[in-house]
Amino acid sequence: MPDSEATLTDATVLDRPTTAGGSDDSPSPSEPFAHRPELPGYTVIEPIGYGGMAEIWLAERAGSAGVPVRCVLKTILPKHAEREKYRDRFLDEGRIVAQLRHPNICSVLDVGSVNGQLYLAMEWVDGLDTNELIRKVSKRRTEVPLRHALYILRETLQGLHHAHTAIGSDGAPMGIVHRDVSPGNLLLASTGAVKLTDFGVSVGTAAQRIEREGTLAGKLHYFAPELFGGPRIASVKTDLWALGVTFYELLTVRPMFSRKLKPRDLRRTVEAFEIDRLLDEDLTVPEGLEPILKRALARNPAKRYDSALNFLEDVNDYAYESGLRLLGPHFAEYIARILSNKTPERRSIRSALRKRGENQ
């Protein structure tokens, strides 16, 4: 199971807001940013991230009436530019996302090739990704407020539902499975928007195809148990498992599976995982959320959520019954405090539960 394939969309992110996302243990090209792209209609400002297949650049696109529009350019690495597998995968991302129009999905503005240089132009999201949020909050020894964790989950589910049920330009279901849902691919804008990005390893009409041995794509710590065994079939349910892991990490501000585990040990851990045992040991998860996590992280796919919509309905019901208002402007204020390095509001889950118990 080569790590270069298993973490294909991981990206190393430089110290600035970006749409690149990704984790810190990603593969890096031998000479990142050695070839600054020159593309008609675009002015490249600076590099902002790189991964195993592409480099990410902050740029400006010539807009109507001469007004420049800030965007992100994703360019395929020169070492992959002549390899059909990588070129096809790179272009597939553009073809797929260009047909998706949803406020919770990062938009593709342009797809093209100039002098053999493949590129994607994507909307610029000024903010940070969820991986960075967790890291910043953990460093301050605090928590992500419950209403904001739920807001991120709700908005992501709306984007995922749109992707999973999207109809293509030919009128047929696109059958999209993202395959790389993870904190680094959930972008949090300073405006309060949450956007799912990086469909580079997603599958469209062949969503149920069996993966070839050694060609797993995505981040191993977010793989559902069935992806480690054979046949390896990516599905809506594996996306929802990955989002369940992400939500748990938002609630606890720590990895669900240790990053120190080697792939073989990680596989054994995930395949033997029992969410009931984890929740019995971890008292930081609010009681009302346990049924949601149990269903999202059921080891048996048959017991897992079968659609993002069903998952979303339970999240909305919980928020309503708990009196939590999941509002974009409130979330925008929270992200502004995070980005300004001010101490975010501390709304301890344990304290909230104790207060709720005292009032009953």
SVG drawing of the C-alpha trace seen along z (x, -y; Angstrom):
<svg xmlns="http://www.w3.org/2000/svg" viewBox="-36 -48 50 57">
<polyline fill="none" stroke="black" stroke-width="0.4" points="0.0,0.0 2.3,-2.8 2.0,-6.0 2.4,-8.0 -0.9,-6.7 -2.6,-6.4 -2.0,-10.1 -2.1,-11.4 -4.2,-14.5 -2.4,-15.5 -0.9,-18.9 1.7,-20.8 0.3,-24.2 2.5,-27.3 1.8,-29.6 -1.1,-31.6 -4.8,-31.1 -5.3,-28.8 -7.7,-26.5 -5.1,-23.8 -5.7,-22.1 -4.1,-18.8 -1.9,-17.4 1.7,-17.9 2.9,-14.4 2.4,-14.7 4.8,-13.8 6.7,-16.8 8.0,-17.3 11.8,-17.3 11.8,-21.0 8.5,-22.6 7.7,-25.8 10.7,-25.5 8.5,-26.4 6.3,-29.4 3.4,-29.1 2.8,-31.7 -0.8,-31.5 -2.6,-34.0 -5.2,-36.0 -3.6,-35.1 -1.0,-36.9 0.6,-34.5 1.2,-36.2 2.9,-33.6 3.0,-29.8 0.7,-28.7 0.9,-24.9 1.9,-21.7 1.2,-18.0 2.0,-14.7 0.4,-15.7 0.1,-19.5 1.3,-22.9 -1.0,-25.5 -0.6,-29.2 -2.4,-32.4 -3.2,-34.3 -5.4,-37.0 -7.6,-36.4 -8.4,-39.2 -12.0,-40.0 -14.6,-41.9 -13.9,-45.7 -10.3,-45.0 -11.2,-44.2 -8.9,-41.4 -10.4,-38.5 -8.3,-36.7 -8.3,-32.9 -6.2,-29.8 -4.3,-28.1 -3.6,-24.4 -0.9,-23.2 0.2,-19.6 3.8,-18.9 6.2,-18.7 7.2,-15.1 3.5,-14.0 2.7,-16.2 3.5,-13.4 1.9,-10.6 -1.6,-9.8 -2.8,-8.5 -2.1,-11.8 -3.2,-14.0 -6.5,-12.2 -7.0,-12.4 -6.1,-16.1 -8.6,-16.9 -11.3,-14.7 -11.3,-16.9 -12.0,-19.9 -14.7,-18.1 -16.5,-16.9 -16.4,-20.1 -17.2,-22.3 -20.6,-20.7 -21.2,-21.2 -22.7,-24.5 -23.3,-24.7 -22.3,-27.2 -20.6,-24.5 -18.4,-23.3 -15.3,-25.2 -16.0,-26.2 -13.8,-25.6 -13.6,-28.7 -11.5,-27.4 -9.8,-24.3 -7.2,-24.4 -3.8,-23.6 -1.2,-26.1 2.0,-24.8 1.4,-21.4 0.8,-23.0 -2.4,-21.7 -4.1,-24.0 -7.3,-24.5 -8.5,-27.9 -10.5,-27.7 -12.3,-30.2 -10.1,-31.8 -11.4,-31.1 -9.9,-33.6 -9.7,-31.8 -8.2,-28.5 -9.0,-24.8 -10.5,-22.6 -7.2,-20.9 -5.6,-24.3 -8.5,-25.2 -8.1,-22.0 -4.4,-22.6 -4.8,-26.2 -7.5,-25.3 -5.5,-22.3 -2.4,-24.5 -4.5,-26.9 -5.7,-23.9 -9.3,-24.8 -12.2,-23.4 -14.2,-24.2 -17.5,-25.4 -20.2,-22.8 -22.4,-25.0 -19.5,-25.8 -18.5,-22.1 -22.1,-21.3 -22.2,-24.2 -19.1,-22.8 -20.7,-19.4 -24.1,-20.6 -22.6,-22.8 -20.3,-20.0 -23.2,-17.5 -25.1,-19.9 -22.2,-20.1 -21.7,-16.3 -25.4,-15.6 -25.3,-17.8 -22.2,-16.0 -23.5,-12.6 -26.8,-13.3 -25.6,-15.6 -27.0,-15.2 -24.6,-15.7 -25.1,-17.9 -26.2,-14.7 -29.1,-14.3 -27.7,-11.2 -26.6,-10.8 -22.9,-11.6 -22.4,-9.1 -19.8,-11.1 -17.9,-9.8 -15.4,-12.3 -13.0,-9.7 -10.9,-12.3 -13.2,-13.9 -10.9,-15.1 -10.2,-18.2 -7.7,-19.6 -10.3,-19.6 -13.0,-21.5 -12.3,-25.2 -13.6,-27.8 -13.9,-31.2 -13.7,-34.5 -17.3,-35.2 -18.6,-32.1 -18.8,-29.9 -17.8,-26.2 -16.6,-24.7 -15.6,-21.2 -12.7,-21.1 -10.2,-18.7 -12.1,-16.3 -8.8,-15.2 -9.3,-11.5 -13.1,-11.4 -14.9,-9.0 -17.9,-9.8 -20.0,-7.4 -17.6,-4.6 -18.2,-5.3 -18.7,-1.6 -15.7,-0.3 -13.3,2.0 -9.9,0.4 -6.8,2.0 -4.4,3.4 -2.1,0.6 -4.1,-2.3 -6.1,-3.4 -6.5,-7.2 -7.1,-9.6 -5.8,-9.8 -5.5,-6.5 -6.7,-7.8 -10.1,-8.6 -10.5,-5.3 -13.6,-3.3 -12.9,0.3 -14.1,1.9 -11.6,-0.1 -8.7,1.8 -10.0,5.2 -11.0,6.5 -12.8,5.7 -12.1,2.1 -15.2,0.2 -15.5,-3.6 -19.1,-4.6 -21.3,-7.3 -20.9,-5.4 -17.1,-5.6 -17.4,-9.4 -19.8,-9.6 -17.5,-7.5 -14.6,-10.0 -16.8,-12.9 -17.8,-11.1 -14.1,-10.8 -13.6,-14.5 -16.5,-15.5 -15.2,-13.4 -11.8,-15.2 -13.6,-18.6 -15.4,-17.6 -12.3,-16.3 -9.5,-18.4 -7.4,-15.3 -7.0,-12.5 -9.3,-9.6 -6.5,-7.3 -3.0,-7.9 -0.8,-9.4 2.1,-7.4 0.6,-4.1 2.2,-2.5 -0.2,-1.6 -0.4,2.1 -1.1,1.3 -3.6,-1.4 -5.4,1.1 -5.7,3.5 -6.9,0.7 -9.6,-0.5 -10.9,3.0 -11.3,3.7 -12.7,0.3 -15.8,0.2 -17.5,-3.2 -19.4,-2.1 -16.1,-1.3 -14.7,-4.7 -17.7,-6.6 -17.7,-4.7 -14.1,-5.8 -14.4,-9.4 -16.7,-11.6 -16.2,-14.7 -18.9,-13.8 -22.3,-15.2 -24.8,-12.4 -27.3,-13.5 -24.6,-13.2 -23.7,-9.6 -26.4,-8.1 -25.3,-10.3 -21.6,-9.3 -22.6,-5.6 -24.4,-5.6 -21.8,-7.6 -19.0,-5.4 -20.6,-2.0 -18.0,0.5 -20.6,2.4 -21.6,0.3 -25.1,1.7 -25.6,0.0 -24.1,-3.3 -25.9,-6.3 -26.9,-5.6 -27.0,-9.2 -25.7,-12.6 -29.3,-13.8 -30.2,-11.3 -27.1,-12.3 -28.0,-16.0 -31.5,-15.5 -30.2,-14.0 -27.7,-16.9 -30.5,-19.5 -32.8,-17.7 -30.1,-17.6 -29.3,-21.3 -33.0,-22.2 -33.7,-20.1 -30.6,-21.4 -31.4,-25.0 -28.2,-25.6 -28.4,-28.2 -26.1,-27.4 -25.7,-30.8 -23.1,-31.8 -22.5,-35.3 -21.8,-33.8 -19.3,-31.3 -17.7,-34.2 -17.0,-36.0 -15.4,-32.9 -13.2,-32.4 -12.2,-36.1 -11.0,-35.6 -9.1,-32.5 -7.4,-34.3 -6.6,-37.4 -4.9,-35.1 -7.3,-36.2 -8.4,-33.6 -11.6,-32.1 -14.7,-31.7 -14.3,-28.8 -17.5,-26.9 -16.5,-23.7 -18.6,-20.7 -18.2,-19.3 -19.4,-22.6 -22.3,-22.8 -23.4,-19.3 -23.1,-20.0 -25.1,-23.2 -27.8,-21.3 -27.9,-18.7 -28.3,-21.3 -31.2,-22.9 -33.1,-19.6"/>
</svg>
